[in-house]
Amino acid sequence: MSNIIEAEIETIVNEITEISDLRKEYLFSLVCYKYYYNSGRLDKKDYKGCFADGKDDGGIDIITTEENDDQTRFILIQGKMVSDISKQEVVDIFTKIHQTKIDFDTYTTGRLNDRLKRIYKEKLDSVIDKVPLFTFILFTTASPSLDTRIKIRQRLDEIDIKRLYDIQVIYKDEIEKQIENIKEPKRFVAEDKIKISKADGVLKNGDNGILVNIMARSLRDLYDRHKDAGLFEQNFRYFITNKRIDDNINLTLSKKRQMFWFMNNGIIIACKDFRPDVDNVKLYDFSIVNGCQTTTLIGQDKSPHQNEDFVLPCKIVKPLKDEDFDQFVADIAEASNSQKPISDRDLKSTKREQRILQKQLSESEPKVYLNIKRGEKLLSPAKKKQLIGEWQCLPNDLFGQFILSFHFQQPGTARSSKRSIFSSPATYDKIFVKRKFDKANIVDILKLDQYYYTYFLNAASFTDTFSDPDQQSVALNGRFIILAILGFILKVERGLINLKTIRSSEDWEKEISKDELTGPLFIDNLPDDFTTILNSMFTDFIMELALCYKNTEKQKKSVSNFFKLDTTYRDTILKYIVDQYRIPLKRKYLDTYLKLFSI
């Protein structure tokens, strides 16, 4: 096993003490999850929410989900720490995962452990309305030859279940590169060249742009050398599986290679400089800003004709002499179209209100750095370490989830329909266009979330406090519900909601969703034990939510499903909370919590 992977295993053991007794193979799976699906982070709540490995695990170590553009993926992961692996071993691994999925589909899960069943159902309930693409992934420390990898892929293509799922094998060298790229990302490829069709000539646009036909094999070489080292860093996104589009491109590669020029939009390369040189173009500080899908599928082409070369169009551009390079690259990436539709969030990234909000949040202390575009690098790793807390950096979709939960009382939508933040004009406008900027209020919401989602859920006493599995599920799935409940309570305490005047369901929905709570949430001088009081409040909310779930909605099958709808939150959860905190003893506890807040 590599020193890189060994070091990462040691790191997570030191950071999450309760996993120190796990076997290295289990820890290896967590390292892969950390760097492939969690942006290089792993803490106790991540481990609790995704790790299913152990006896009777059905061949599944990790379960996670991923939302990208028009596709939601339900991902089942197996990790194998072996020095070598055969075709049949790989087939057997995926066949076993497939059988476990069938067991869940047919409600025959008696052979599986409780942890796996809980996590599988929670994760599936969080995406089930979106018709997810089931993805099976094997991470392995084996690093076979290219010939062996091709044979493994060809064998997988022959099995029946390949038609049903996206199946991937990721080897040791690829894992190492992913870890290095996440820890020290390269923004561009420093220098290389790409071969062009000399016979087709070069179409120039002054000294700052050329249009050429590049050779597919040369592009494939670039992919092999730099795919994890800056080649796609300035693209809107990295490669994302989309079966319809991928199948069309792969069909062209397999059967119509010489028609590729006519059937593909080609790629765009942005660079600091380029120099045409006979049958190639030398590139300096460059990245593919449009065409990641095309390049990746050419790079991964396993068709019988993979060695047959062909041409495809390529635009190569560089900024004017005095033009800001980073802004130039961002503008080109934003303006260019790709084969794969750009997501609603991407389309909003150039909106004036997004730029204004980003600027307002970062202008005064404490600074908040809002990521409004995927791939945007606002802070270097060194500067991130200097921040007061993780709450100072967040993407604009998470910002929208917080506002939707806390102010508009829609935690179900925030959790289960995040895309609507950008796809629904009404939702987008009320979050980003119509709201008055309130820095103090935003900062306190971000801090409150960190106190819960980072500190509280990762506290050493978490498992001891919540021995009941339903309570644990509420805690792990309750991020936006907890925030919404506190927002509701503060609105009531500040007189912004008058429960006595509500006469109908329409009144109830209208009253609680008013966006009138402004200014700081916390008092100016918090007591030294304020985190202890907050933890008591979070614990109290979680226990009440677990009781509400048990007493009224157990038929929802899982806590995740219970938290999915805003109507359940409004008509079941909130009304239960109101009734509970009318009880004198409960009210006394609530008054203790509210001493931390500005009422």
N, C-alpha and C positions, 0 to 999 in steps of 0.2 A: 504494500500500500504506500502511496506517496506521502512525503513529509507534509505536503499542503493539506491533504485530507486528515492526516493524523493530528496536525495542529488545530484544525477546525473542530475535531472531535474533543480534543482537550479543552478547547475554549468553551464549548457549550456545557461540558461537564462542570467547569468552574463557575459558569454563569447560572446554571439551573441545578442546584445541588441535589434535588430529589431524583434526578435521572442518572446519578453517578454510578448506580448499581446495574444499569442496563448494559447488555452486551454491546460490543463495538458495532456489530452489524445493525442493531437498532439505531445506534447513534449516527451511523453513516446515513441512514435514511433521513434523519432529522437534518443533517448537514445539507443534503440535497434539497430538501424542502426549503431550508433557509435561503439558499442562494438561487433557486429556480422560481420559487413562488412567494417569497416573503421579503424581497429586496435586501437580502443580506442581514435580516434581523431574526432573532428567535428568543422568545422568553417563555415564561411558565404558561401563560394563557394560550400561546400558540401550540405548545406541546399538548396541553389539555384538550384543545379543540380539534387537533388533526391526527394525533398519534394513536394507531389502532393495533400496533404490532404485539405479538405475544402468542401464547397458546390459543389454538382454534381461531386464528385470525383470517382464515380463508385465503391466505396468500396476499393479504393487503397490509402494508405497513403504515401508509399515510393516505388520508383522504382530504382533498381540498377542492376548491372550485375556482373558476377564473372567468371573468366577463371581459370580452373583447369585441367591440363593435357589435356586429349582428349575431355573434355566437357566444353562448355560455357553455363552458366545459365543466364536466364532472370528472375529476381526475383521481384515479386509483393507482397508487404507487407501490412498487416492491423494490427493495434494495438488496443487492447481493454482493457481499464482500468475498470475492473469489479472484484467483489469479488467472483463471481461464474459464471459458464458458462455451458450451456446444450449442449447435442449432436446436437439438432436441430439448435441451434444458431450457432454452428460451421459450420454445413452443409450450412446454409443460407449464412454465410460470404463467404465461398469458391464458392458457386453457383453464388453469386453476382459478384465476381472477374472474374469468368469464363464468365459471360454474358458481362462484360466490354471488355474482350479480344475478344469475338466474334464481338462486335461492332467495334473494331479496324480492325479486319480481314475483315469485310464486309463494311467498310467505312460508318458506321451509327453512328457517334460519336456526333451528334448534341446535345444530352442531357448532354454531359460532358464538364467540365470547360476547359478553354484554357490552363491553367498551366499544367493540366494532359496531355492534347493532345500533348503539346510541349515536355514535358519530356519523355513521352512514345515513341514518334516518334524518338527523338534524341537518346535515349538509344537503341531502337530496330535497328535503322540504323547503330549503332556502332557494332552490333553483327550479323546482319541478314545473312551475308555470311557464318556464322559458324553453322547454324542449331541449335539454342540454345534449351536447355531443359527449358521449362517454369516451374517455381517453385512458388507456392503460399504458403505464410507463414503467420500464425497468431501468433502474440505475445500477451500474455495476462497476467494481474496481478492476474488472478485466479490461485489457487493452489489446484486443486481437488485431491482426493485420487487416489492411483494407480489403484484401481478397476474402478473408473470413467474414468481415462485416457485410460484404455484398452477398455472400452465400446465406448468412443469417437473414438478411432482408428478403432475399428471394424465397427462402423457406417460409417466412412469415406471410408473404404475399400469396402463398399457396393454401393457407389454412382458411377454413370457412369463416371463422370469427373476424378475420381481417375486413370483411365486408361490413361488419356491424360497428366497428370501433376505430378510432384513431389509435394506432399502436406504435410506440416509440421505444427504442433502446438507446440509452445514453451511457457512453463508456468513460473510463477513468480520465483520459486526456481531455475529453470535452468538459467533464466536471471541473477539472483543475482550471481550465481556461475560464469557465463561468465564474468561479470563485475569484480569480485574479481580476476579471473584468468588473465585477461588482465592487470589489474592494478598492481598486485603482482604475476606474474607467478611462479608456483612451477616447478622446473626443474625435480624433481624426486618425487616419493612416498617414504616417509621416511622409513616406515616399514609395512610389512603385510606378509601374507602367502598364498600359493595356494595349494589346495588339489591335490594329484597325485594318480594314480592307483598303489597301492602297489604291486598288483599281477604282474604287467608288469615290475617291476624292474627299476633300474637306470643304464644308460650307462654313464660312466665317461670318461672325458678327463683330466687326472691329477686332480689337485685340483681346476682348473679354469673353468671347463665346465661340464655340465651334460645334458643328453637328457632323457626326461621323457614324459610319457603320463599324461596330466593334465585333470581334470574333468571340463566339460563345465559349470556346475552350479557354481563351485568355481570361474571360470574366469568371469562369469556373476556378481558374488558378487564383484569382484575386480572392474569391470566396474562401477557398481552402486556406489561404495564408492569413486572412484578416477578418474573417466573419465574427470573431469574438474580440477584435482589437481595433474598434473604431470604424469599421467599414459601414455600419448602419447607424452609428451613434446620432447622426443628425436627421435621420428619417423620422416621420411622425410616430412610427412604432416599429418594433422588430417583427420578424416573421410570425404570423398568426394563421393557424390552420383554418382554411375555409374550403370545405370539400367541393362545393360547386366550382369555384374559381380554380382551385388547385387541380381538380380533375381535368378541366379544359386545357390548362397549360400543359399538364403532363401528357394529355392525349396528343397535343401538337408536338411535344418533344419526342414522343414515341413513334408517331406515324406521319407527321407533316412537318418535319424539321425545316425543310427548305421554304415552308410557308410562314415560318415564325415571324419574319420581318413584317408581313402583311397583317398578322393576327395579334400583334403585341405592340403596346405603346412604347416599349423600350425603357431606358433608364436615364436619370439625370444625375450627374456627378458635380458637386460643388467643391471648389478647391481654392487655395491661396494663389496657386500658379499652375500653369500647364505649358508643355512645350512639345508640339508635334515633331516627330523625328522619323521620317521615312515611313515605316510601316507600324509605328506605335506612337502613343502619346505618353510622355512622362508627366506624372501627377505629383503635386506636393501639398501636404496637409489637406487631404481630400476625404470625402464621405459621400456615399450614395444617398441622396436626399429623396429620391423617388425611384421605386423599382426594387424594393426589398423582396417582395413576393417573387418577382420574376427571377432575380439573382439567386435567391435561396433555392428555388425549384430547379434551376439550371445546375446549381452547385450540388444538389442532392440527387440529380437525375440518375436513375438506375435502369433506364430502358436499354434494350439490346443495342440501340444505336447511339449510346451515350458518347462514343468517341468521334462521331461524325460532326464536323464543325459547320457552323452557319453564322450568318450575320444578323445583328439586331441594331436598331437605331440607338444612339447615345448622344445626349447633349452634355457638353462639358463647359462649365461657366466659372468665372472668377470675378471678384468685385473690382470696381473702378479703383484707381490709385488711392483716393482719399476716403473711400467708403469703408464703414465699419464691417469687418469680416463676419463677426458673429451675427450681426443684424442682417447682413446680406444672405447668409446661409439660412437663417430663420425665415426670411421673406420668401426665398426660393422654395423652401419646403412647404410653407403655408399656401403659396400660390399655385403650386403644381398639383395636378390631379394624379391619382393612381388607379390601377385596375380595380383595386378593392375599395369600396366606398369608404370615404372618410366618416368617422363617427360624429355624432352630434356634438360631443364635447370638443373634438378637434375643430369643427366648424365655428364654434363659439370662441376659440382661443384668440382670434384676431379682433374680437368685438371691443369697441371703445370702453364699455363698462368693465370689461375684464382687466384691461390695462390700467384703468383708473383705480380699481379696487386693489390691484397688485401694488400700485405705487403708493396709495394711501396707507396700506398696512405696513409698508416697509419704511415709511418716512420718519416716524418718531419712535422713541423708545416706549415700551419694548417692541423691537422690530418683529414683524411677522412676515415670513417669506411664502408667498402664495404661488404655487406652481399652476399655471394656467394652460400649459401645453405639455403633452407627454414628451419626455426626452429633454425637457428644459433643465439646464444646470444653473441654479441660482446661487449655490454656495459650494465651495470646495470642501472636501472631507475635513480639512484642517479647521476651516471656519465653522463647520457644523459642530465640532467639538467644543467651540467657545460659546455656544448658545446656552441660555439659561435652562431651557428644557426642549424636549422634542416637539412640544406644541407650537414652537415658533416656525416650523416648516410643515406645510400640508398642501395637498392638491386641491384644486377648486371644487372637485366633485365631493370630497369629504367636507369641505366648508359648507357646501349646499346641503349635505345630509344633516349637519349640525343645526343649521338655520331651520330646515324643514322640521326637524324633531322638536327643538326647544321652543321656537317662536310660533311655528304654524301647527304644531301638535299633530304631525304626520309621521310618526316614527316607523310605521309599517311601510309607507312609500319610501322613506329614507333608506330602510334596510333592504327591501325586496325589489324596489323599482327605481334603483339609482339612476338608470338611464333617463327617466322622465325629467330629471333635473334639467337636462339640456334638450330633450326631445319635445317636451310639452311647453309651448310658448307661455302659457299662463303660469306654470310652475317656475320657469326660468325668470320671467319678468318679476315675479313677486320676491324672488331671492336676490337677483342681481341688478335689477333695473329700478324698481320702485322703492326699495328700502333706503332709508337714510343711513349714512355711514356712522357707525357708533363703535369706535375703536375699543373703548373700555369694556363695553358689553361683549364684544367679540373675544377679547383677550381672556376674560373670565370664563366664557364658555369653553374656550380651548384648554384653559387650565383645569377646569372642572372635569373635562373628558380625560385629561392625562391623569388626574388623581384617581379616576375610576379605572380607565382602560389599561393604564401602564402600572401605576403603583398598587392599587387595590387588588387587581386580578393576579398580580405577580407576588403578592405578599406571602410570606412563608406559612402563615396560618390559614390560607385560603381553604385547603382541603379539610383541615380540622373544623373550621367554622361550618362548612357545608358538606356534611357527610351524606346527605340525601342526594341521589343523582338528579332529581328534578331541580333542586336548588342549584346544583352545579351548572346544569343546562341553562337555567335562567341567568345566572351570572355571566356565563360565556356568551350568551346570545342577546343579552339585555342592554348592550351599549347605548342604543338610541332610545329604548324605552325608558331607561333610568333617567336620561337627560330630559326626555319629554315630561316625565312625572314631576321632576323638580321645576321645570319651566311652568307647568300648570299650577303647582303649589305656590310659587312665587307670584304668579299672576293673581291668584286668589288673595294672597296675603297683602298685596299692594292695592287691592280694590279694583283691579282691572277686569275681574270676573265676579259677578254677583250671582251666586248660586241660587239665591232666593227668588230671583226674577225670571229664571229659566222655566218655560212652560212646555216646550216641545223639543223633539229631537233636532229640529231645524235650529231652534234657539241655542241648544247645547253646542252643536257643531260650529255655529257662527261665533258664539261667545268665546269658546276656548281657543279658536284660531286667530283671534285678533292680534295684530302685530304692534303692540303698544308698550311692551316691556323694554325700557331703555336704561342706559347707564350701567355702572358696575353692578355685579351680582354680589360680590363679597364686601364685607365691611372693611374699612381702612386698616384697622389694627387687629389682625387675626390673633387669637390666643396661641400660645406655644403648642397646645394639644389639638390644634384644629384638624390635623389629619386623622387623629383618633376619632374625633367627633364625626368627620366625614365618613370614615370607615363604618362607624356604627349606623349612620344613615343609609349607606349603600347596603349594608347587611339587612337592615330592617326592610328596605324596599324589596330586596331579593326574596326574603322569606314571605312577604305578603304576596308577591307575584307568584311564587311557587304554590301558595295556598289557593290563590285565585285560579291558577291553572288546574290544580287537582280537583277543586270543588265545582268548577263550572265548565271547563273546556277540555277535559281529559280526552274527549272524543276527537280532538284535533290531531291526535296521534303523537305529536311532538311539540316541544316548547317552541322550536323554530317556526312551526306552522301556526302556533298560537300568536306569535308576534308579527305575523305576516301582514295583517290587514289593519288599516286605520280604523275601520268600523269596530273591530274587536277591541282595539285600544280605547276608543271613545265610549262605546256603549257597555263594555264589560269591565275592562281593567280600571279605567278612571272612576267609574261609579263605585266599584269595589273599594278603591283607595279612599274615596270621599267618605264612604260609610265607615271604614276602619278608623280613620283619623278623627272621627266624631266621638269615638270611645275615649273617655277621660284619660285613662292611662296612656293610650296611644297618642293622644293629643299632647300630653306632657312630654313624651319623647320627642315629638315633632318640634315642640317649642325649643327644646335643647338644640336641635339641629339648626333651626332657623336663626339662632343667635349669631351664626356665622355670616348671615346674608343681610344685605341692605334691604330693609322692608319699608 
